[in-house]
Amino acid sequence: MSQNAEKFLDIFNHIEKYLKTKYNNGYYMPFHELVRKVSKKEGVIKCFREDLFTYSDLRNVMVHNSRRNGKIIANPLDDIVKHIELIWHKIQYPQKVSLFKKKVYYCFIDDNLLKALQYMRKHRVSQVPILDRGVVVDVLNSSHIAEWLATNETVSASESIITDVLENAERNKNFETISENLSIYDAAEIYKSSYMKTPVNWYYDALIITESGKTNDQMSGIIVLKDIAEYITG
């Protein structure tokens, strides 16, 4: 058997053993069923689910019909071996949302709107977390501001209070707080599932990162849809 075939089978076996041990108490389960089961719990497996199905079929051909007239009939290409190797690495060491740690520019619920607008312009941010007594209670964005100004044409930004802007908004409290230890793939699944929550057809405005995922922890980062779109599976 070629070096590519040996490496492919070795990595595939590692993946199968890992999933079986961690998620099925070490008991045998057909690989397709095992992947379906685990993908309901782990975003990284869901992300690569279709690839794993394909590689399972390839493994079966290689193991059960590997030779014809003494020649290998299913020898993985270099790119396939590299890709399954990449999947195995991401399964073992999934990227955490700590990748998005950064300074978060926030306002308080009783700040005026002008302060938030200045943050957005100066720091080029689209979402501003809003705190009330140290707790994240909402995320202010340009849609909220546009709605407010459209219904209060004579009110200036310096005279408008953020709490009034948010109470007037059609959609507010449209965010979730997550832990730094959450994987990017699981965060992507949270974003994806938010699309089907009320209000439907509307993703979360942001995911707020704190050390433990609690709203009263210090914020260590923020994720908006464009940051994580590439990780959202179909």
Legacy VTK file of the C-alpha trace (Angstrom):
# vtk DataFile Version 3.0
C-alpha trace
ASCII
DATASET POLYDATA
POINTS 234 float
0.000 0.000 0.000
1.268 3.481 -0.853
2.458 5.993 1.705
-0.599 8.210 1.044
-2.969 5.300 1.594
-1.283 4.276 4.825
-1.296 7.833 6.166
-4.934 8.392 5.193
-6.089 5.190 6.896
-4.010 5.905 9.977
-5.522 9.384 10.413
-9.040 8.147 9.688
-8.656 5.444 12.328
-7.480 8.036 14.843
-10.571 10.158 14.144
-12.924 7.212 14.451
-11.337 5.997 17.695
-11.403 9.500 19.169
-15.094 10.026 18.397
-16.049 6.558 19.589
-14.120 6.919 22.852
-15.192 10.455 23.708
-18.794 10.405 22.554
-19.968 6.771 22.521
-18.311 5.296 25.633
-15.895 3.356 23.456
-18.642 1.264 21.865
-18.796 0.570 18.145
-21.202 2.550 16.004
-21.221 2.808 12.194
-19.097 5.823 11.334
-21.839 7.763 9.536
-24.145 7.348 12.538
-21.345 8.306 14.908
-20.618 11.508 12.993
-24.321 12.424 12.899
-24.553 11.897 16.645
-21.464 13.936 17.487
-22.272 16.748 15.038
-25.347 17.547 17.146
-23.023 18.386 20.038
-19.783 19.580 18.470
-19.612 22.425 15.967
-16.240 21.322 14.587
-17.667 17.925 13.609
-20.733 19.535 12.074
-18.469 21.827 10.051
-16.611 18.876 8.523
-19.472 16.363 8.571
-19.856 15.984 4.806
-16.087 15.616 4.344
-16.016 12.912 7.007
-18.846 11.057 5.250
-16.911 11.176 1.985
-13.706 9.988 3.642
-15.593 7.161 5.314
-16.760 5.938 1.911
-13.220 6.212 0.586
-11.906 4.273 3.589
-14.413 1.477 2.927
-13.333 1.189 -0.696
-9.670 1.122 0.312
-10.118 -1.496 3.025
-12.563 -3.818 1.314
-11.645 -3.367 -2.357
-8.139 -1.996 -2.137
-6.527 -4.000 -4.915
-7.341 -5.259 -8.398
-4.816 -7.341 -10.261
-2.373 -6.512 -7.506
-2.752 -2.731 -7.948
-4.272 -0.214 -5.533
-7.491 1.190 -7.037
-8.106 3.879 -4.415
-5.020 5.838 -3.540
-5.752 9.250 -1.949
-4.288 12.325 -3.584
-1.866 14.508 -1.636
-4.572 17.162 -1.158
-6.962 14.619 0.376
-4.349 13.437 2.844
-3.519 17.022 3.794
-7.185 17.824 4.259
-8.016 14.876 6.514
-4.867 15.710 8.467
-6.179 19.273 8.880
-9.572 17.990 10.061
-7.898 15.725 12.621
-5.859 18.663 13.926
-8.961 20.870 14.253
-10.854 18.098 16.044
-8.053 17.749 18.571
-7.304 21.460 18.893
-10.360 23.478 17.850
-9.736 27.223 17.703
-11.256 29.102 20.614
-13.160 32.369 20.419
-10.299 33.868 22.408
-8.936 34.465 18.892
-11.287 37.467 18.850
-10.117 38.951 22.135
-9.676 42.700 21.840
-10.495 45.960 23.588
-14.241 46.446 23.715
-15.633 49.966 23.488
-18.826 50.186 25.522
-21.266 52.711 26.943
-23.533 52.841 29.962
-27.301 52.753 29.756
-27.591 56.392 30.898
-24.913 57.766 28.532
-26.040 60.034 25.741
-26.222 58.773 22.183
-23.439 61.075 21.030
-20.885 59.129 23.067
-21.808 55.890 21.254
-21.708 57.605 17.865
-18.248 58.964 18.593
-17.036 55.465 19.528
-18.452 54.027 16.312
-16.775 56.668 14.183
-13.435 56.810 15.962
-12.923 53.068 16.418
-14.839 51.909 13.321
-17.122 49.546 15.232
-20.683 48.668 14.315
-21.866 47.314 17.674
-21.469 48.958 21.096
-22.224 46.866 24.206
-24.335 48.698 26.780
-23.771 48.201 30.505
-26.036 48.805 33.477
-24.318 48.539 36.882
-21.541 46.399 35.443
-23.802 43.984 33.539
-24.127 43.786 29.748
-27.801 44.456 29.044
-27.856 45.172 25.311
-25.836 45.945 22.192
-26.441 49.243 20.404
-26.053 49.372 16.614
-26.716 51.650 13.682
-30.211 50.206 13.085
-31.289 51.231 16.586
-29.926 54.708 16.019
-31.610 55.085 12.624
-34.969 54.013 14.087
-34.613 56.514 16.904
-33.676 59.428 14.694
-36.463 58.605 12.238
-39.096 58.877 14.971
-37.464 61.766 16.844
-36.315 64.132 14.130
-35.924 67.172 16.376
-33.901 65.447 19.118
-30.113 65.775 18.991
-27.685 62.952 19.719
-26.282 64.798 22.719
-29.771 65.064 24.237
-30.803 61.482 23.533
-30.184 58.859 26.227
-29.156 55.356 25.147
-31.821 53.652 27.254
-34.521 55.590 25.377
-33.008 54.632 22.024
-32.998 50.936 22.913
-36.516 50.940 24.367
-37.765 52.397 21.092
-35.966 49.749 18.979
-37.867 47.092 17.050
-35.190 44.528 17.944
-33.161 44.793 21.124
-31.314 42.463 23.515
-30.346 40.572 20.377
-27.030 39.173 21.612
-25.513 36.377 23.648
-22.596 36.221 26.054
-20.082 33.391 25.573
-17.007 32.053 27.341
-13.464 32.558 26.067
-13.088 28.752 26.063
-15.879 28.149 23.557
-14.696 26.896 20.169
-15.167 29.086 17.123
-17.233 26.310 15.539
-19.632 26.196 18.488
-19.889 29.987 18.444
-20.776 29.761 14.757
-23.548 27.295 15.613
-24.922 29.758 18.190
-24.982 32.433 15.492
-26.645 30.058 13.047
-29.337 28.966 15.518
-30.071 32.617 16.378
-31.437 33.043 12.862
-34.411 30.841 13.771
-35.121 32.464 17.137
-37.546 35.325 17.636
-37.268 37.590 15.723
-36.799 34.985 12.990
-34.603 35.620 9.967
-32.338 37.857 12.022
-28.917 36.859 13.300
-27.619 38.014 16.658
-26.160 41.495 16.509
-23.119 40.269 18.434
-21.609 37.630 20.690
-19.964 39.173 23.743
-16.895 37.315 25.035
-16.169 37.179 28.763
-13.909 34.866 30.729
-16.696 32.595 31.969
-19.546 33.609 29.669
-21.424 35.548 32.364
-22.843 38.980 31.582
-21.332 40.511 34.725
-17.772 39.430 33.851
-15.374 41.890 32.261
-15.696 41.849 28.485
-12.630 40.529 26.660
-13.877 40.569 23.077
-16.817 40.848 20.714
-17.779 38.872 17.608
-20.049 40.177 14.858
-21.432 38.182 11.968
-18.743 39.087 9.454
-16.082 37.784 11.847
-17.504 34.302 11.969
-19.478 33.889 8.731
-16.897 31.525 7.177
-17.440 29.039 10.022
-21.230 28.861 9.665
-22.144 25.639 7.880
-25.132 25.121 5.664
LINES 1 235
234 0 1 2 3 4 5 6 7 8 9 10 11 12 13 14 15 16 17 18 19 20 21 22 23 24 25 26 27 28 29 30 31 32 33 34 35 36 37 38 39 40 41 42 43 44 45 46 47 48 49 50 51 52 53 54 55 56 57 58 59 60 61 62 63 64 65 66 67 68 69 70 71 72 73 74 75 76 77 78 79 80 81 82 83 84 85 86 87 88 89 90 91 92 93 94 95 96 97 98 99 100 101 102 103 104 105 106 107 108 109 110 111 112 113 114 115 116 117 118 119 120 121 122 123 124 125 126 127 128 129 130 131 132 133 134 135 136 137 138 139 140 141 142 143 144 145 146 147 148 149 150 151 152 153 154 155 156 157 158 159 160 161 162 163 164 165 166 167 168 169 170 171 172 173 174 175 176 177 178 179 180 181 182 183 184 185 186 187 188 189 190 191 192 193 194 195 196 197 198 199 200 201 202 203 204 205 206 207 208 209 210 211 212 213 214 215 216 217 218 219 220 221 222 223 224 225 226 227 228 229 230 231 232 233
